[in-house]
Amino acid sequence: MPDPTTPLISAGSVTVSDQLVTDVRRPCVEPSRTSGLPPLRRPLAAWALPRRPLHGGSEIRRVSVSAGCQFVNRRSVNDRIWQDQLVSRPSVTLARIELADWRAVHSWASLPQVCRFQAWGPNTEEETRAFVATAVEAWAHSPQQRFAYTARVKGDVVGMGELHVRSRVQRQGEITYAVHPRAWGQGVGTAIGKGLLARGFEDLELHRIYATCDPRNLGSAQVLGKLGMRWEGRHRHTALIRDGWRDSDMFSILEEEWCEKEGPDVHE
């Protein structure tokens, strides 16, 4: 098991790009620490299927398989509302966050070890409720800039991940994720990260996606490396946390690097 003093969320980036200095107590900022993770399968293929009805009057618009993550977008034929479901590894599922998920999110957002390197937390119930409400509301924004998902293992919410579109013109994005300590060391953080990167590059056609983490959070740095993200440098004193000013290491991955890493068929 990972060192319980190492925060669970952190990079994968996740932070809201260190803008969280002003947005305190965000329960999802940097990717969680994981260790001893088996490598995810390389992509088998990626393809576009002809539209065909699904149960409930939906149709498959696109299916892409990459890095062991399957992203299925369904669009309602009647109300034209998109519903996204992403599956990372057989046991980890990402689904749009809902208001009812606030208790699960609070189960880790209220833990000191989870927010050790963050400017927020430990959260009160009111703070977690407000965070989840804002994340849910973001799905209704147009153009949408924030995509928040909960991660489930056998039906239980054990973490969450977010993809933030920082610039549509420049095609820049950022990922953040958090995992409950009870799920550390099981590959959940890596699976969430791969799913978010797949969404950003394959569906939103971003060019660069970055993530940040506290230099002391070695577990988060390892996860970002497994995702194929490269260390770009260190930003000094980006956030004032409980033990003083923290620096932030910057990691990123470009679309061509993602395509090369995950296979030539990812965007076909």
C-alpha positions as CSV (number, residue, x, y, z in Angstrom):
1,M,0.0,0.0,0.0
2,P,1.2,3.5,-0.7
3,D,2.4,5.8,2.0
4,P,-0.7,7.0,3.8
5,T,0.8,10.4,4.1
6,T,1.0,10.9,0.4
7,P,-2.1,12.6,-1.0
8,L,-4.3,10.9,-3.2
9,I,-5.2,13.4,-5.6
10,S,-2.9,15.5,-7.3
11,A,-1.8,15.9,-10.6
12,G,-3.1,14.2,-13.4
13,S,-3.1,17.3,-13.1
14,V,-5.4,18.2,-12.1
15,T,-5.5,21.1,-10.5
16,V,-7.3,23.6,-12.0
17,S,-4.0,24.6,-13.1
18,D,-3.1,26.0,-9.9
19,Q,-5.8,28.5,-10.2
20,L,-6.9,26.9,-7.1
21,V,-5.1,29.3,-5.1
22,T,-8.2,31.4,-5.3
23,D,-10.6,28.4,-5.6
24,V,-9.9,26.8,-2.3
25,R,-11.2,23.5,-1.0
26,R,-11.6,21.8,-4.4
27,P,-11.9,18.1,-3.8
28,C,-10.2,17.2,-7.1
29,V,-6.9,18.6,-7.9
30,E,-4.0,16.4,-8.4
31,P,-3.8,12.8,-9.3
32,S,-3.7,10.2,-6.7
33,R,-0.8,8.1,-5.8
34,T,-0.7,4.6,-7.0
35,S,2.0,2.0,-7.1
36,G,2.8,-1.4,-8.5
37,L,0.3,-0.9,-11.3
38,P,0.3,-3.5,-14.1
39,P,0.5,-1.9,-17.6
40,L,-2.8,-1.3,-19.3
41,R,-3.3,-3.1,-22.6
42,R,-2.2,-1.4,-25.7
43,P,-5.0,-0.4,-28.0
44,L,-6.6,-3.1,-30.1
45,A,-8.2,-0.8,-32.5
46,A,-10.3,2.3,-32.9
47,W,-13.1,2.6,-35.4
48,A,-16.2,4.5,-36.4
49,L,-19.4,2.5,-36.5
50,P,-22.4,3.3,-38.6
51,R,-25.1,4.8,-36.6
52,R,-27.5,2.2,-35.4
53,P,-30.3,2.3,-32.7
54,L,-29.6,1.2,-29.2
55,H,-32.1,0.3,-26.5
56,G,-34.0,3.4,-25.4
57,G,-33.8,5.2,-28.7
58,S,-30.1,6.0,-28.7
59,E,-27.4,5.4,-31.3
60,I,-23.7,4.9,-31.2
61,R,-21.9,7.8,-32.7
62,R,-18.4,6.8,-32.2
63,V,-16.4,4.0,-30.4
64,S,-12.7,4.3,-29.9
65,V,-10.5,1.8,-28.0
66,S,-7.2,3.1,-26.8
67,A,-4.8,2.1,-24.0
68,G,-7.4,-0.3,-22.6
69,C,-10.0,2.5,-22.4
70,Q,-13.2,2.3,-24.3
71,F,-15.1,5.5,-24.8
72,V,-18.7,5.2,-26.0
73,N,-20.7,8.3,-26.8
74,R,-24.4,7.9,-27.0
75,R,-26.8,10.6,-28.4
76,S,-30.5,10.5,-27.8
77,V,-32.4,10.4,-31.0
78,N,-35.3,12.2,-29.4
79,D,-33.9,14.9,-27.2
80,R,-30.4,15.1,-28.8
81,I,-28.8,15.1,-25.3
82,W,-25.3,13.6,-25.1
83,Q,-24.7,11.0,-22.5
84,D,-21.1,9.9,-22.0
85,Q,-19.9,6.7,-20.5
86,L,-16.2,5.8,-20.4
87,V,-14.8,2.4,-19.4
88,S,-11.2,2.2,-18.3
89,R,-10.1,-1.4,-17.6
90,P,-12.7,-4.0,-16.9
91,S,-13.3,-2.8,-13.3
92,V,-13.2,1.0,-13.5
93,T,-16.0,3.0,-15.1
94,L,-16.3,6.7,-15.5
95,A,-19.7,8.4,-15.7
96,R,-20.9,12.0,-15.5
97,I,-20.9,13.2,-12.0
98,E,-24.3,13.7,-10.4
99,L,-25.6,15.6,-7.3
100,A,-26.2,12.4,-5.5
101,D,-22.4,11.6,-5.7
102,W,-21.5,14.3,-3.2
103,R,-21.4,11.9,-0.2
104,A,-18.9,9.6,-2.0
105,V,-16.8,12.6,-3.0
106,H,-16.9,13.9,0.6
107,S,-15.6,10.5,1.8
108,W,-12.2,11.4,0.5
109,A,-12.4,15.2,0.3
110,S,-12.7,15.3,4.1
111,L,-9.5,13.3,4.7
112,P,-6.3,15.2,5.6
113,Q,-4.1,12.8,3.7
114,V,-5.9,13.5,0.5
115,C,-5.5,17.3,0.6
116,R,-2.0,17.3,2.1
117,F,-0.5,19.1,-1.0
118,Q,-3.6,21.1,-1.9
119,A,-4.9,24.6,-1.1
120,W,-8.3,23.2,-0.2
121,G,-9.6,20.9,2.5
122,P,-10.3,19.0,4.5
123,N,-13.7,19.9,3.3
124,T,-16.9,20.4,5.2
125,E,-20.1,18.8,3.9
126,E,-21.2,22.2,2.6
127,E,-18.0,22.8,0.7
128,T,-18.2,19.4,-1.0
129,R,-21.9,19.9,-1.9
130,A,-21.0,23.2,-3.5
131,F,-18.1,21.6,-5.4
132,V,-20.2,18.8,-6.8
133,A,-23.1,21.2,-7.7
134,T,-20.7,23.3,-9.7
135,A,-19.2,20.3,-11.4
136,V,-22.7,19.1,-12.4
137,E,-23.8,22.5,-13.6
138,A,-20.7,22.7,-15.9
139,W,-22.2,19.9,-18.1
140,A,-25.0,22.3,-19.1
141,H,-22.6,25.1,-20.2
142,S,-22.1,25.9,-23.9
143,P,-19.4,25.7,-25.0
144,Q,-18.5,23.2,-22.3
145,Q,-15.2,23.8,-20.6
146,R,-15.3,21.3,-17.7
147,F,-16.0,17.6,-17.9
148,A,-16.3,15.9,-14.5
149,Y,-16.7,12.2,-14.0
150,T,-16.9,9.8,-11.1
151,A,-14.9,6.6,-11.1
152,R,-16.7,3.4,-10.0
153,V,-15.3,0.0,-9.1
154,K,-18.0,-2.7,-8.8
155,G,-20.6,0.1,-8.5
156,D,-18.9,2.0,-5.7
157,V,-17.6,5.5,-6.3
158,V,-13.9,5.4,-5.4
159,G,-12.7,8.5,-7.2
160,M,-13.3,11.2,-9.8
161,G,-11.6,12.8,-12.7
162,E,-11.9,16.1,-14.6
163,L,-10.9,17.4,-18.0
164,H,-10.7,21.2,-18.3
165,V,-10.6,22.9,-21.6
166,R,-8.3,25.8,-21.0
167,S,-8.3,27.2,-24.5
168,R,-10.4,26.0,-27.5
169,V,-8.6,28.3,-29.9
170,Q,-5.1,27.0,-28.8
171,R,-6.6,23.5,-28.1
172,Q,-5.1,23.3,-24.6
173,G,-6.5,21.2,-21.8
174,E,-5.8,20.0,-18.2
175,I,-6.7,16.9,-16.3
176,T,-7.2,16.4,-12.6
177,Y,-8.3,13.3,-10.6
178,A,-8.7,12.0,-7.1
179,V,-8.9,8.5,-5.7
180,H,-10.1,7.3,-2.3
181,P,-7.3,5.9,-0.2
182,R,-9.0,2.5,0.0
183,A,-8.5,2.2,-3.8
184,W,-4.8,3.3,-3.9
185,G,-2.4,0.9,-5.5
186,Q,-5.1,-0.7,-7.7
187,G,-4.5,1.2,-10.9
188,V,-7.6,3.4,-10.6
189,G,-5.7,6.7,-10.9
190,T,-3.9,5.6,-14.1
191,A,-7.1,4.3,-15.6
192,I,-8.9,7.6,-14.9
193,G,-6.0,9.5,-16.4
194,K,-5.9,7.5,-19.6
195,G,-9.6,7.9,-20.0
196,L,-9.5,11.7,-19.6
197,L,-6.6,11.9,-22.1
198,A,-8.5,9.8,-24.6
199,R,-11.5,12.1,-24.2
200,G,-9.4,15.2,-24.7
201,F,-7.4,14.0,-27.7
202,E,-9.8,11.7,-29.5
203,D,-13.2,13.5,-28.9
204,L,-12.3,17.1,-28.3
205,E,-9.3,17.1,-30.6
206,L,-7.0,19.0,-28.2
207,H,-3.4,19.5,-29.1
208,R,-1.8,19.6,-25.6
209,I,-3.0,18.4,-22.2
210,Y,-1.1,19.2,-19.1
211,A,-1.1,18.4,-15.4
212,T,0.6,19.7,-12.3
213,C,1.7,18.2,-9.0
214,D,3.7,19.2,-5.9
215,P,7.3,18.1,-6.3
216,R,7.1,16.2,-3.0
217,N,4.3,14.1,-4.4
218,L,6.4,11.4,-6.0
219,G,3.5,9.1,-6.4
220,S,1.6,11.6,-8.6
221,A,4.7,12.2,-10.7
222,Q,5.0,8.5,-11.3
223,V,1.4,8.3,-12.4
224,L,1.9,11.1,-14.9
225,G,4.9,9.4,-16.3
226,K,2.9,6.2,-16.8
227,L,0.4,8.3,-18.8
228,G,3.2,9.4,-21.1
229,M,3.3,12.9,-19.9
230,R,6.6,14.7,-19.9
231,W,8.1,16.9,-17.2
232,E,8.4,20.4,-18.5
233,G,9.7,22.3,-15.5
234,R,8.8,23.7,-12.1
235,H,6.7,26.8,-11.2
236,R,7.6,28.3,-7.9
237,H,5.2,29.2,-5.2
238,T,2.0,28.6,-7.1
239,A,-0.2,27.9,-4.0
240,L,-0.2,28.7,-0.3
241,I,-1.1,25.6,1.6
242,R,-1.0,24.6,5.2
243,D,2.7,24.1,5.5
244,G,3.7,27.1,3.4
245,W,4.1,28.0,-0.3
246,R,4.2,25.0,-2.6
247,D,5.8,24.7,-6.0
248,S,4.2,22.9,-8.9
249,D,5.9,20.5,-11.4
250,M,4.4,20.8,-14.9
251,F,3.8,17.7,-17.0
252,S,2.2,17.6,-20.5
253,I,1.6,15.4,-23.5
254,L,1.0,16.4,-27.1
255,E,-1.6,14.8,-29.5
256,E,1.1,13.3,-31.7
257,E,2.8,11.8,-28.6
258,W,-0.5,10.4,-27.5
259,C,-1.2,8.9,-30.9
260,E,2.3,7.4,-31.1
261,K,2.0,6.0,-27.6
262,E,-1.4,4.5,-28.0
263,G,-1.1,3.2,-31.5
264,P,-1.6,4.4,-35.1
265,D,-5.3,3.5,-35.2
266,V,-6.4,5.8,-32.3
267,H,-7.8,8.5,-34.5
268,E,-9.1,6.4,-37.4
